[in-house]
Amino acid sequence: MGRHCPAHRAGLGACPGRRAWGARRVACGVVPSSAWLVRARCWRVGSVLQRASTCCRAARAGTGGHACRALNAEGNTSRMSDASVLGSRTYPRNQALHIPMRDGVLIALDLWLPEDLSPDRRIGTVLRATRYWRARGYTDRALERDSNFALAEVYNGAGFAYVIVDARGTGASFGTSARPWSEDEIADYGEVVEWVTRQAWSNGKVATIGISYDANTAEATAIPNPPGLTAVIPRFSDFDFFTQVACPGGVLHNWLLQTWSDYVHHLDENDVCAAAGLTGEACAELLTRETGVKPVDADGDGRLLAQAVDQHAANPLVFDAMSRITYKDDRYNGGATMAEIAMPSAKEAIERSGVRYQAWASWLDAGTQLGVLSRFNTFHNPQQVVIGAWNHGARTEADPFLYRREAPAADSAAQLEVILGFLRDHLTDDGTPLTGREIRYYTLGAGTWRATPVWPPLGSRLERWYFAAGGLLTPEGPAAGSDTYTVDFSASTGVSNRWHTQLGGSPVLYPNRTEQAQKLLVYRSAPLDVDLDITGHPVVHLSVASTQSDGAFHVYLEAVDPAGEVTYLTEGILRGLHRAVRPAEESTAAVYGPFHSYLRADAAPLVPGQQTVLHFDLFPTSALVPRGWRLQVGIAGADFESFERIPADGIPELTLDRAGSWIDLPVMRE
């Protein structure tokens, strides 16, 4: 999720961009980080209906807000509706159904309708499709205890239907999941949208929403161009699964892929204890409350669910498939290539759909920020982009200048108001659909929000800083000479970093990195004489020789305060094998630095002892480094708690030629 207000750190400011966002606005007070929207009365979009407003007021007062917090739930759950509460209603409040697809495969969904929906009323629909169980089965089936109930209250209270779908081959749906976001899975979502628009209560308008995997399903639903799909809200999606999360820089993110693989395998087996990591008495206690995935209403004896789970046994293990992939044209389990799985491959279909985007990302969440920025300059669809400083899913704050040991809760109520305003504009007859394109982004260390219609923003230009003798980083250069570094395979960014948050949305916390800096090849600047606003895509150019034929090159951009504490800003990764630079025109998506294809034909192993160039961009950021602080660039050959060890054997010794090595920083100058 996210937040966006181009406010200053003090005083009051107007909220510009009214037409671009297509909704009413009010003036905003300026607030740092979390208190960005509701508390500041900033960017309050549209006329949010009473139920959501009540929820958000409760959250502000600290007396409630459970429905707002539910918005961030990765694995929303649901139980069977109790017939005793239906009374004389025309429509059941909640139904769990199987609907058949074109090939006869039954897809499970939960449908939630407003409690007061009359037969002559037509409403829009919010749809979320997931491979993490659309709903859990509970021994206590009271509707109000359903953990999907709070979020259904929000959407239903705002006047929308809410539909949650189990992806093909997962949950209570039949079939197999050949790969993430397969052609069959995507086609199913198009058919679900068509099913929704045929219902008597539907006004023919659908918007999709989701976090993480579900964000990709939200976007992918546009690929078959189903009539009625008006808008998509992908929050923290993997626009390019290979380069932005699974193998950034071509280096396997083995911790995530192995852990995720195990988790979804347990879900596909309908093993609620294994998925929760519980055994023994803890498992037995859980089973008194939860039964696994929720069956459909017609499956009274559980026979249909058992048959569906049997079919899931054919799902390939994610880690087994990904661990055999080195290049972007390698095939996932013999099927689609990694390039074909990436969203840019669907550019024409998604543009043809005409959907409007509200896309959310974080500077500190894997490569989600690169994804939304790449999409912004690749797809021509109207887009609202929000980039903040949060964990994956925007449950907690993550500005490393402010939070190193504990991450406070993010303002979910504020995020919800923005989302509901966007939904109202695209799911109701009197809304104002988005026509413009705008990015709103938070600046680390400054606590402020800015708006720009273009990326990189106007005023950002690259300034070169050189690596000099004595570990000095300086704008004066280049400097002759060389430095040697023996790779330390105990180097790590920890387990609360931008990579680990991808699984379950754990907080992002980068403690003082002074100790880790001792394991890296480090270059540090003199104290800055003015504040330095770094906004955009840093690009590093390394002239290096290695004693090995391959390696992982991790480069960190950091800031050092006057007391010597090191604050993480961003990083970049490149595997030596993928060092070849190709023309940017060959890319299917916008690039902001040297373009690496990661194709087998472009493989370029290092020649031991021979100097070569590694030229690559770091993940984008926006950070204000205060006057008196220093800049620091750290170079490593490993991040052992997150990424694959390259090479698998041997310890590389690197020789960096300072005359051919530098980093270009995107600096905003007044």
N, C-alpha and C positions, 0 to 999 in steps of 0.2 A: 504494500500500500504506500501511501506517501502523503506529502504535504507540500504546500507551495504558497509563498507570499513574498513579493519582492520588497520586503520592508527593511528599514535600517535598524541598527541596534538600539536606537533611542528615538523618541518623538513619535509623530504620527505620519503616515504616508497614505496617499491614495492608492487604490488597487486598480492598476491599468489593465488593458487587454479585454475590455468587456465584449467586444464583438468576436474576438478570436475564441473566447471560451463559450460564447453563445448562452450566457445566463446573467441574471442580475447579480450585482455586487454591492458591497457597502465599504465604507472606508475602514482601514485596518490600523490597529495599533501594532507596534513592533515588538516582537518577542524572539528570544533565542530558541533554537532547536525545537523541543517538544511542544511548547505552548504556542503553536503557530497559527491555528485556525479558529477554533471556537473561543478560546480564552481571549484572543486578540480581536474577535469578531471580524476575521479577515478571510476573504474569499469564500464567504458563505454563499453557496451556489443555489439559485432557484428558490422556490418556496417549499422547503422540505416539510413533508407532512407531519402531522401532530405526533404520531407514534415515535418516529425517529427523533424529533426534537425533544420529546420527553426523555428518551433514552440518553441523549447527549447532555441534557441539563443534569440528569442524575449522575452521569459520569463526572461532570465538572464539580458537582457538589460533594462527590465522594460517597454518595448514598446508593449507587446502583451502577447502571451502565453495562449489565451483563450482556445485553444484546449487542452493544457496540463491541465489546471484547470478543464476542462470538464471531465477528466479522473476520478475525484473523485465524480462526480455527482451520488447521490443515485437514483434519479428519473429522468433519462434522458427522454426527450420528443421528439416527432416527429409529423410532419404534413403530409398531403397528398402531393405527388409530383405534381408539376404543369406540365401538358402535354406540355405547351408552351416551356419549357426549354429542352425537350427531343431531339428535332431536329431529326436528322437522326441516332441517336444512336441505336445500336442493343439492348442494355439492358437499361431499365429505371434506373435512379440513385437510386431512392427509391420506394419501393412498400410495401404496407400494405396488407397482405394476411391472409386468413383462410386456414389451411391445416387440413384434416381429420385424426383422430387417429384410432387405431384398432377397437374401439367401436363406431365410428361415431362422437365422440365429436370433434368440430371444435376448433383448437388452433390458436390464432392470433399471427402474427409475423410481424416485419418490416425487410426488406432486403435492405441493402445499398451496392452498387457495385461501384468500381472505375469509375470515369468519362470517362477514356480513355480505358476501357476494350474492347478488340477486340474479335471477335467470336472465334478465334483460341487460345486464351490464357486461361490457367487454373490457378486458384488461391486458396489459403487456406482461411479458414473462422474463424473469431472470433465470438463466440456465448455467449450471456448473457441471462439468463432466470430470470424473476423477478415476484414477486407478488405485486409490487408497480407501476403498469401501465408501460408497455414497452414504452409508448409515450403518451403525452397529446394531446388532440384535441384543436386546436386554430382557432379563427375566421380568423386570417391572416395566410393563408396556404403557404406563400412563403417559398420555400425550404431552403433558406439561413438563415431564421429566426428561423428555427427549432433548439431547444436546443439539439437535438441529432446530429445536423449537424456538430458541431465542432469535436466531437469524431469520427463521421463517416469520416470526413476529415482526421483525424490522421490514422485510420486503413486502409481506402481506399488508402490514400496517401502512406502508407507503403506497399501497394500491396495486401491487404486482403479484403475479403468481411466481412461485419458486420451484424450480425443477432441478433435481440432482440425479446424475446418471452414473452408473457403473460402466467403465470402459469395457469394451469387448474383451473377453478372456480374463476378467477380474470380478471381484465382488460376487454378486448374485447373477451376473450376466453370463450367458453361455459363450462358447467359442474359445479361441486361443488368442493370446497377445504375441504376435510374431516379433514385434519390436515396438519401442516407444513411438506413438503417433503413426501407426501403420496406415496404409491406404484404406483398409477395411474399417479401422477405428474411426478415421476421419469421415469416411462416407456415412458411417452410422450416425455421427453427430448431425450431419446434414438432414438425415431422415428423421431424427428426433425433433429438430426444429420444424420440419414440415408437419410432423404429427401434432406438435404443440399448436401450430397455426390453424389446424383443422378442428380444434376443440371448440365447443359451443361458447366457452367463456373467453376465448382468445380474441384480442383485437388485431391479430396478425403481426404483432411486433415482438421481436425477441432480442435480448442482449445477453451475451455470454460473459462470464467472469471467472476468475480463478487465480490462485497463487501457485508458483512453481510449476510442477507438471501440469496442473490444472490451468495455469496461465497459457501454456502452449496449446492445450485443448481448446481454450476459449478462442485463441487466434486461428487455430486450424479449422474450426467450424466454418470459417468464411471460405475455405478452399472450394468446397462443392457449390458455393453460391446459393444456399437455400433461400427461397423467397421469404421475406419477413425478418431476416437477420439484419438489424440496423446498426448495432454497435458491439464492440468488444472491449473488455477491460482486462488485459493481461497484466498481472501484477507480479513482478520479479520472475519473468519468463526467461527461457534459454533460447534466444533468437537464433543462435548458432550453437547447438548442443556440443559439438566437437571442440570449437575454439574458445568457448566462453565458460565452460564448466567441466566437461568430461576430460579434455586434453588441452588445456590452455598452452599455447606455444608448442603444441605437439607432445607435451609431457603428461602421461597418464595420471589423473587424479585418483589414485588407487584407493585411498581411504574412503572417499565418498562412494565410488562405484562398488566396492566390495560391501560396504555397510548398507547401501541402498539396495543392492542386489539381494542380500540376505533378508532384508525387511520385506520387500515386495514378494519374495518367494514365500515367506511365512503367511503373508496376507492371501496369496493365491491358494495356499493350502487350507485357508480358513482356520489357521492355528492362532487363536487370539493370545495365548500365553507366550508362544515363541515370538510373535510380533512385538509383544510388550517386554520381552526379555525376562520373563518370569518362569520359575520352576517351583516344584514342591508346594509348600503351604501357601505361598503367595499366589501361585497359579490356581490352586484350589479355591482360594478366596475370590479371585477374579471371576472364576467360572460360576460362582453363585450369583453374579450380577450380569455378566456378559456371555453371549453364546457365539460370538463371531460376527460375520456380516449379517445384516438384516435380510431375511427372506422376503419375497413378495407376499402380498396378502393372500393370494390363492394357494400358497404352498403351506398348507396347514400341517402336513406331516414331515416337512423338510426334504421330501424326495427330490423336488426340482433343484434345490440348492445343492444337494449331494451330487446330482448329475452334472451341474455346472462346474463344481469344484473338481470333479473327475476330469473334465475337459481342460481345466487350467494346468493340469500336470504336464501338458505338452508345451507350456510356455518355456522358452529358453531362458537360462540364467543370465541376467544382465552382465555380471562380471565376466563370466566365461566368454560371452560374445565380445565385450569391449576389450578384454585383455589380449585378444588376437588382432586388434586394430592398431596399426601404426600410421596409416595414411588416410587422408580424407576420402580417397576413392576405394578404400577397403570396404567390404560389405559386412553389414551386421548380420551375423548368422546366415550368411550366404544370400541375403536379400538386398535391401536398399543400401546404397553407399552413405557414408556420413554426410556427404555433400547433399544428397537427396533428402536426408532427414531434416536438414537445416531449413528454417522458415524462408530464407531468401529464395530458395528454389521455387517457392509458390508465389512469387511476386505478381505475376500476371493474373493469376486466379484471384488473389486477395484484392488487388486493385480493381479488378472487374466487379467484385462484390459490392464495392462502394461503402463498406462499413467504416464507421468512425471509431477512432481509438481514444481511450484514456489509458495510457501505459505508465506503470510505476516501476521505479528501480531505486537502487541505493549505490552510493559511491563505495560502500564497504561490503557489497554482496557479490562475490564471485565476479562474473562479467556481465551482470544484468544491466549495468549502466552503459556499457559498450553496446549491448544489444538494442536498447531503446534509441540510442543515438544513431546507430547504424540503420535501424528501421526508419528513423525520421528522415534520413537523407536517401533512402532507397525506395520506400513506398510513397506514393503520392496521395494516399488517403488523408483526409483531415485527421489531425492528431493533437491531443493534449498529452504532454510528457511531463512527468514529475519525478525528479531525482532528489532524494533526501539522504540522510545519514542514519540508517537503521540496519537492523539485522534482516535476514531473509524473511519477508512477510510483514515487516514494519511493526512488530510487537514491541521492540525495545529500541532506545536511542543508541547511537554508535559513534558520535563525533569523538575521535580519539583525543582531541584537545581537551574535551570536557569529561570523558568517562574512560577510566582505565581499569578500575577495580570492580565497579558495579554498574550495570546498565539499567537506568530507570525505564519505566513503561512509556511507550510512545502514546500519542494522543489519538486513540482509536476513534473517539467520538468525532473529532475533527475530520479524520479521513472519511468516516462514514457519511458525513454531510456532503462532502465533495462528490462521493460516488453516487449518492442518491440524487443529487442535483443533475448529474450527467445522465443517470437512468431516466429521470423524469423528462429530460430534453429529448430522449430518443425512444421512449416507450409510450408516450402519451400523445394525443392528437394536438394538444396545445403547447407542446414543447418547442424549443428552438434548437434544431439539430446543428451540430458543430460544422462550421465551414472553414475555419482557419487552422493554422498550425502554430504551436507555441510550446516552448520548453520552459519549465520553471524548475530552478535548481537551488539547492542549499550550498552555502560555502562553509566548509569545515573551518573551525577556529573563529569565524566571524559571527556565526549564529544568524545569518541573514539569508534571505531568499531573493533571487533575481529572475527576470523574465527575458527571453530572447526568442525572436522568430526564426533565427538561423543558428546553425552550429557548424564550426566553432563560433562563439559569440563575437560580435564586432568588437575590435579593440584587443583581441588576443593575438599575440605574435610570438614566434619562437625566438628565444634568446639562448645562445650557446654558452655552456659552462664546461670547462676542460678539467681533465684529471692531471694534476701536476705532482711534482716530487714532494715527498714528505706527507702524502695523503691529503694534499690540498685540492679543494674544488674551487675553481676560480673562473671568472669571465674573461680573464686574460690568457691568451695562449695561441696556438697549442704549445705544449711543453715536451721537450725531448726526453728520452730515457724510457725505462720499462720497470714494471713491478711484477713480482712473482707471488703466486698464491696457491697453496695446496688445499684442495677442496676438503672441507670439514663436513662429513656426512651426518654430524649431530646437529647441524644448523637447522633451526625451525622457527616458524612464526607462531607456534603453539597450537592449541586445540580450540581456541575461542576466536579464530580468525575468519576472514571473509570466505574461506573455503568450507570450513566445518559448519557454518551457519546454514548452508544449503540443505542439510538434512535435519528437518524438524524446527528450523528457525532458532537455534541456540543464540544467545547474545554474542555480539562481536565486541571483544575487548582486547586491545593491544597494550599490555603493560609496558613499562619502561624497557626499551630494547637495548639498553647499554650493554648488558651481558652478552646478548646475541651478536652485537656489533663486533665483539672480539673474535668471532668465528668467521667473519667476512673480510673481504678486501674493501676497505672503507676510504672514502674521500669526503672531507668536510671543509666547508667554506669558512671564511672569516665572518664575524658577526655582521648581519645585514644592517645597513645604515638607514633603510626605509622598509616599511611593510612590503612584502612581496605577495602579490595575488597570482597564484598559479591556477589557471582555469583552462582545461583542455587536455591534450594528449601528449605527455612527455615522450620523447623519442631518444633512445640510446644508440650510440654507435661505438662498438667495441672492436678494436684490432687486437686479436688474441691468438696465441698458439697454445695447443694442449698436447699433453703426452698421450692422450687417448683419441680414438677415432669418433667418439661421440660424447655428449655430455648435456646436462641440463643447466641452463644459465638463468639464474634468478637475480633480478636487479630491483632494489628497493629505493624509493625516494622517501626521505625522512626529514624531520626537523628536530633541531637540538636546542633546548632552552638554555638560558644562561647558567643554570645549575648543572648542565650536562645530561639531563634526562632526554631520551630519544623518543620522538613521537612518529609513529607510522603514518604515511600519507597514501602511498599506492605502490604498486609493483608491476613488473613485467616478467614474462617467462618466454624462453625460446629453447627448443632442443636443437643442438648443433646440426643434426641430420636435416632439419628443415630450414636451414639458413638461407637458401636461395631466395632472392627477391625477384618477383615477377611484376610486369606492368599492372598498375592498378585497374586498368580497363578490363583485365581478365577476371576480376572479382565480381561475384553476383550481388554483392552488397557494398555499401559505402565503406571505405577504409580511411583511416586518419593517420596512417604512417606507412612504412614499407609493407608491401603486400607479400605474404607468404602463402603459397597455394596448399601446402601440405600434401601434394599429390606425389604418387610413387615416382613419376617421371622426373620430378624436380628434386629428388633426394640427393643430398650432397654431404656424404660423410666427411668428417674432419680428417685431414692428413696430419698424423702426429708430428709435432715439431714445426709445422708450417704455419706461418702467420695467415690468418683469415679474418674476414669482417663479419661480425654479427650485428645486424641493423634491425631494430624492432621497437615497437611502441609499447609503453606501459599502459595499464588500464587508466582511463580518463579520471580526472578528479577536479574538484574546485576547492582550494584551500588558501587561507590567508596566513602566511608565516610572519609573525610580528618582527618589527625592528628589534635588533639586539639578539635575535635567534640566529642559528646557523643552519644551512642546508647540508644534508648528508646523502650520499649515494653509497649503498652497500651492494657488493657483488658476491653472490654465493653460487655453489654448485649443487645445492640440495635444500629441500624443505621436507625433512624426513617424516614428519607426522602427517603430511598431506599427500605428497607426490612420490611417484616411482623413482627409484634410484637409477640414475644413468651416469656411467655404465653400471651394469649389474655387478661387475667385478673390477678391481683395480681402483686406484686413487689418482685422479687426474691432478697434474700440476699445470697451472695456467701461467702464461707470461703475457702481460698486457702491455702493449706498445702505447705509451701515453700520447705520442704525437698523432696517432690515428684514432684516439678515443675521446668521446665527449658525450654530453647529454644536452638535448635541446628542450628547454622548458617553455611551456606556453604561458606567457606572462601578460596580465592585463595592466596596461599603463594608462593613467589619466591623461 
